[in-house]
Amino acid sequence: MITSILPTYNRVSISFERGEGSWLISSDGQRYLDLAAGIAVNALGHANPALIAVLTEQAGRVWHLSNLYQIPEQQKLADLLVEHTFADTVFFTNSGTEACELAVKMARKYWYDRVRPDRTRILTFEGSFHGRSSAGIAAAGSEKMTKGFGPLLPGFTQLKWGDHEALTNAIREGDVGAVMVEPVQGEGGIRPLPDACLKGLRDLCDETGVLMILDEVQCGMGRTGRLFAHEWAGITPDIMMVAKGIGGGFPLGAVLATENAASGMTAGTHGSTYGGNPLGCAVGAKVVEIIADPAFLSEVNRKAALFRQGLESLVASHPDVFEAVRGSGLMLGLKCKASNTDVVKACYGAHVLTVPAADNVIRLLPALNITDGDLSEALIRLDRAALAVSGALAPA
């Protein structure tokens, strides 16, 4: 059957017409508890009053300005990000995919300007996800994303996740200019990179001059209980990709960088028609103001501990369905024994929304301001889903 929408998505036959906090209401009036948050996008829930207010106010003033002009809302958000992070400079995009493109360009231009145009190779890791552009799929390298789309953009080498020896050997090769890594893999199955490994990677980058690019598109913006996940390891990157939660649901992304790493990106080397538009930046500034508050992040950590404890009990109660809890903060995963797609389907039946991931994992990515009551309700509904899966697994 031909439809007017390109059939690239395996959509569920549920249509939502409105949202309230951590809940979505379908077109037939059914309420679903949202533990997906638009895949870590709706960081402050649905129809958040503070975001509605700032968006409405900005919409009544000006929506779009080209980057030929000064944009005060853009400057405000950039200043906030510089204030709260390692970065000296920020470029705004509309998505994580676009952020990946700039991060790659920035790293390669850095070495070109240092008369080392041979240092173009970027090390990445199996199980990674950096968007679906030509650079993004070449960086990840998985057959699932690259099959049929060759020839791939050259200059990427994928290493095994957690293979320190391979990384140490590869990073010292003379043509390597950067290493790109997610502090917590999302699509790869909620796999956190241990703090010691992140520190070791930073040391290797300092030793070799290789630029460290962190992809915090999914794990950033308070998701792990710090503003950005790398803060737990006490290190800073040279370049960082941000998107998803930074707009609270409004399309927005950014590349943050040190002055040194960004030194090659002079006037005319990159641009975006919509990137940094007043609407997106006004919303983004409000999101950063809310999430960067230490009191807010403290609450994320408290709720994360509460939720994780409940999930551990859930795993213990359903050993035929689940194996373990993974992740950090409110970026959690349930490693499944049963098929994760069957578990996600059972969750729909229990009116709770989850997200599948690689390695037979379901992702739990609730709004960061989810209430304690909704977390308790989430555990009840996940238990109901697990019982349904257990029943289906039981012999007739």
C-alpha positions in Angstrom: 0.0 0.0 0.0 1.4 3.4 -1.0 1.0 6.2 1.6 1.8 9.9 1.4 4.5 9.3 4.1 7.7 7.6 3.2 7.5 4.2 4.9 10.8 4.2 6.8 9.2 3.8 10.2 7.7 0.7 11.8 4.9 2.7 13.5 2.6 1.4 16.3 -1.1 1.9 15.5 -1.6 4.4 18.4 -2.2 8.1 17.7 -1.8 10.6 20.5 -3.6 13.9 20.5 -2.3 15.6 23.7 0.0 15.2 26.6 0.1 16.2 30.2 3.4 15.9 32.2 4.4 12.2 31.9 1.2 11.1 30.3 0.0 10.9 26.7 -3.7 10.7 25.8 -4.6 8.8 22.6 -7.2 9.8 20.1 -9.6 7.2 21.6 -9.1 8.8 25.1 -6.7 6.2 26.6 -4.0 7.4 28.9 -0.4 6.1 28.5 2.4 6.6 31.0 5.3 7.8 28.9 8.7 6.3 29.8 10.0 7.1 26.4 9.8 10.9 26.4 10.1 11.1 22.6 13.4 9.1 23.0 14.9 11.4 25.7 13.6 14.6 24.0 10.7 15.7 26.3 13.0 16.2 29.2 10.5 18.3 31.1 7.4 16.4 30.1 4.5 17.2 27.8 2.9 20.6 27.7 5.3 22.0 30.3 3.8 25.4 31.4 7.2 27.2 31.6 8.1 26.1 28.1 4.7 27.0 26.7 4.9 30.4 28.2 8.4 31.2 26.8 7.5 29.8 23.4 4.2 31.7 23.2 5.9 34.9 24.2 8.6 34.5 21.6 6.1 33.4 18.9 4.4 36.8 19.4 7.6 38.6 18.7 9.7 37.0 16.0 10.0 33.4 14.8 12.9 33.3 12.4 15.9 35.4 11.6 18.7 34.4 9.3 22.2 34.2 10.9 23.1 37.3 8.9 21.9 39.2 11.9 22.4 39.3 15.7 20.0 37.0 17.5 19.7 37.9 21.2 17.9 34.7 22.1 20.8 32.7 20.5 23.4 34.7 22.4 21.5 34.1 25.7 21.5 30.4 25.2 25.1 30.3 24.1 26.2 32.3 27.2 24.3 29.9 29.5 25.9 26.9 27.9 29.4 28.4 28.2 28.7 29.3 31.8 27.7 25.8 32.8 30.1 23.7 30.7 33.7 23.4 29.6 32.9 25.2 26.3 34.2 28.5 25.0 32.0 28.6 22.0 28.8 27.2 20.7 27.2 26.5 17.2 23.5 25.8 17.1 21.9 23.2 14.9 18.4 21.7 14.6 19.3 18.1 15.5 21.9 15.7 16.7 22.6 14.5 13.2 23.6 18.1 12.2 25.7 18.4 15.3 27.6 15.2 14.3 28.3 16.7 10.9 29.9 19.8 12.4 31.8 17.9 15.0 33.5 15.8 12.2 34.2 19.0 10.1 35.6 20.8 13.1 38.0 18.0 14.0 39.3 17.7 10.4 39.6 21.4 9.9 41.6 21.6 13.2 44.3 19.3 11.8 44.2 20.9 8.3 45.0 24.3 9.8 47.9 22.7 11.7 49.4 21.5 8.4 48.5 17.9 9.3 45.8 17.2 6.7 46.6 13.5 7.0 45.1 13.3 10.5 41.6 12.8 9.3 40.8 9.4 10.8 38.2 9.3 13.6 37.9 6.4 16.0 34.4 5.3 17.0 33.0 2.3 18.8 30.8 -0.7 17.9 27.2 -0.2 19.1 27.4 3.6 18.7 24.8 5.8 17.1 25.6 9.2 15.8 22.6 10.0 13.6 21.7 8.9 10.1 23.6 11.3 7.9 26.4 10.0 5.6 28.9 10.9 8.3 26.8 9.5 11.1 26.3 6.1 9.6 29.9 5.8 8.5 30.9 6.7 12.1 28.7 3.9 13.6 29.5 1.5 10.8 26.9 -1.1 11.6 25.5 -3.1 8.7 21.9 -2.2 9.8 22.5 1.4 9.0 25.0 1.2 6.2 23.8 -1.6 4.0 22.8 -0.2 0.6 24.1 3.3 1.2 27.7 2.9 0.0 30.2 4.1 -0.8 30.6 5.2 2.8 32.3 8.4 3.8 35.9 7.2 4.5 38.0 8.0 7.6 36.3 6.1 10.4 37.5 3.1 12.3 35.2 1.2 14.7 36.7 -0.4 17.8 35.1 -2.9 20.1 33.4 -1.5 23.1 35.6 -1.8 26.1 38.7 -3.0 24.3 41.2 -0.8 26.0 44.2 -2.4 24.3 42.8 -1.9 20.8 42.0 1.7 21.6 45.5 2.4 23.0 47.1 1.0 19.9 44.8 2.7 17.4 44.9 6.2 19.0 48.7 6.3 18.7 48.6 5.8 14.9 49.7 8.9 13.1 46.6 9.5 11.0 44.1 9.7 13.9 42.7 13.1 14.5 39.8 12.5 16.9 37.9 9.9 18.9 34.1 10.0 19.1 32.2 8.3 21.9 29.0 8.3 23.8 29.5 8.3 27.6 26.4 6.2 27.7 25.3 4.4 24.6 21.6 4.7 24.0 20.7 2.9 20.8 23.5 0.4 21.6 21.6 -0.9 24.7 22.2 1.6 27.6 25.8 0.9 28.0 27.7 3.4 30.2 31.4 3.9 29.7 33.0 3.5 33.1 34.4 6.7 34.6 37.9 5.1 34.7 37.7 4.4 31.0 36.6 7.9 30.2 39.5 9.3 32.3 41.9 6.9 30.5 40.6 8.1 27.1 41.1 11.7 28.1 44.7 10.9 29.1 45.3 9.2 25.8 44.0 12.2 23.9 46.2 14.5 25.9 49.2 12.3 25.2 48.6 12.1 21.5 46.9 15.4 20.7 43.9 13.5 19.4 40.6 15.5 19.9 38.0 14.0 22.2 34.5 14.3 20.8 31.7 13.3 23.1 28.2 12.6 21.8 25.8 13.6 24.6 22.8 13.9 22.3 20.9 11.2 24.3 22.8 11.1 27.7 23.2 14.9 28.2 20.9 17.6 29.6 20.5 16.2 33.0 19.6 12.7 31.9 22.2 11.0 34.1 21.9 13.3 37.1 24.6 15.7 36.0 24.0 18.4 33.4 26.3 16.3 31.1 27.3 12.6 31.7 31.0 13.2 31.3 31.0 15.3 34.5 30.8 12.2 36.6 34.3 11.2 35.4 35.7 14.7 36.2 36.9 15.2 32.6 36.1 17.6 29.8 36.0 16.9 26.1 37.3 19.2 23.3 34.1 19.0 21.3 30.6 17.9 22.4 27.4 17.1 20.4 24.1 18.0 22.1 20.5 17.8 21.0 17.2 16.0 22.1 16.6 17.2 25.7 18.1 20.7 25.1 14.9 21.9 23.3 12.5 20.0 25.6 10.6 18.9 22.5 11.5 21.8 20.2 14.0 20.8 17.4 17.3 22.1 18.7 20.9 20.9 18.8 24.3 22.3 19.4 28.1 21.7 19.1 30.0 22.9 22.1 33.8 23.3 21.9 36.9 24.8 23.3 38.4 27.8 21.6 41.4 25.6 20.5 39.3 22.8 19.0 37.1 25.2 17.2 39.9 27.5 15.9 39.5 26.3 12.3 35.9 27.2 12.0 36.1 30.7 10.7 33.5 32.8 8.9 32.1 30.9 5.9 33.3 27.4 7.0 29.9 26.3 8.3 26.3 27.6 8.5 22.6 26.8 9.0 19.5 28.5 7.8 17.4 27.5 10.8 20.0 26.7 13.4 19.8 29.0 16.4 16.5 30.5 15.4 14.8 32.7 18.0 12.0 30.2 18.8 14.3 27.3 19.5 16.8 29.3 21.5 14.2 30.9 23.6 12.9 27.5 24.6 16.4 26.1 25.0 17.4 28.8 27.3 14.5 28.1 29.6 15.3 24.4 29.5 18.9 25.0 30.5 17.9 27.4 33.3 15.6 24.7 34.8 17.8 21.7 34.4 21.2 23.3 35.3 19.8 24.2 38.8 21.6 22.0 41.3 18.3 21.4 43.2 16.7 20.1 40.0 19.6 17.7 39.4 19.5 16.6 43.0 15.9 15.6 42.5 16.8 13.7 39.3 19.3 11.6 41.2 16.9 11.0 44.1 14.2 9.8 41.7 16.7 7.7 39.7 17.7 5.9 42.9 14.1 5.3 43.8 13.2 4.0 40.3 16.3 1.8 40.0 15.5 0.2 43.3 12.0 -0.6 42.1 13.4 -2.0 38.8 15.9 -4.2 40.6 12.9 -5.7 42.5 11.0 -6.1 39.2 14.0 -8.1 37.7 14.1 -10.3 40.8 10.3 -10.9 40.5 10.5 -11.8 36.8 13.7 -13.8 36.2 12.2 -15.4 33.1 11.6 -12.0 31.5 14.5 -9.7 32.7 18.2 -10.2 33.4 19.5 -6.9 34.8 19.1 -3.1 35.1 21.5 -0.9 33.3 22.3 2.7 33.0 22.7 5.9 34.9 20.3 8.5 36.3 17.0 8.4 34.4 18.7 6.8 31.4 17.9 3.2 32.4 17.6 -0.1 30.5 16.2 -3.5 31.3 18.2 -6.3 29.8 15.7 -8.8 28.7 15.7 -12.6 28.6 12.5 -12.6 26.7 12.4 -10.8 23.3 12.6 -7.1 24.0 10.1 -6.4 21.2 7.6 -8.7 23.0 8.2 -6.8 26.2 7.7 -3.4 24.5 4.5 -4.8 23.0 3.3 -6.0 26.4 4.0 -2.6 27.8 1.7 -1.1 25.2 -0.9 -3.4 26.5 -0.3 -2.1 30.0 -0.5 1.4 28.7 3.2 2.3 29.4 5.6 3.5 26.7 9.1 2.2 26.4 11.8 2.1 23.7 13.6 -1.0 22.3 17.4 -0.9 21.9 20.2 -3.2 20.8 21.4 -6.1 22.9 17.8 -7.1 23.7 17.3 -4.1 26.0 14.2 -1.8 26.6 15.0 1.8 27.4 13.3 3.7 30.1 13.8 7.5 29.5 11.1 9.3 31.6 10.8 13.0 31.9 13.3 14.3 34.3 10.6 15.9 36.4 8.4 12.8 36.6 6.6 12.6 39.9 7.2 10.0 42.6 3.6 8.8 42.1 4.1 8.3 38.4 7.3 6.3 39.0 5.3 4.1 41.4 2.7 3.7 38.7 5.4 2.9 36.1 6.6 0.0 38.2 3.0 -1.3 38.6 2.5 -1.2 34.8 5.9 -2.7 34.0 5.1 -5.6 36.4 1.8 -6.0 34.6 3.6 -6.2 31.2 6.1 -8.7 32.6 3.2 -10.9 33.9 1.7 -10.8 30.4 5.1 -11.9 28.8 5.5 -14.6 31.5 2.1 -15.9 30.6 2.9 -16.1 27.0 6.2 -17.9 27.8 4.5 -20.5 30.0 3.9 -23.9 28.4 0.3 -24.6 27.4 
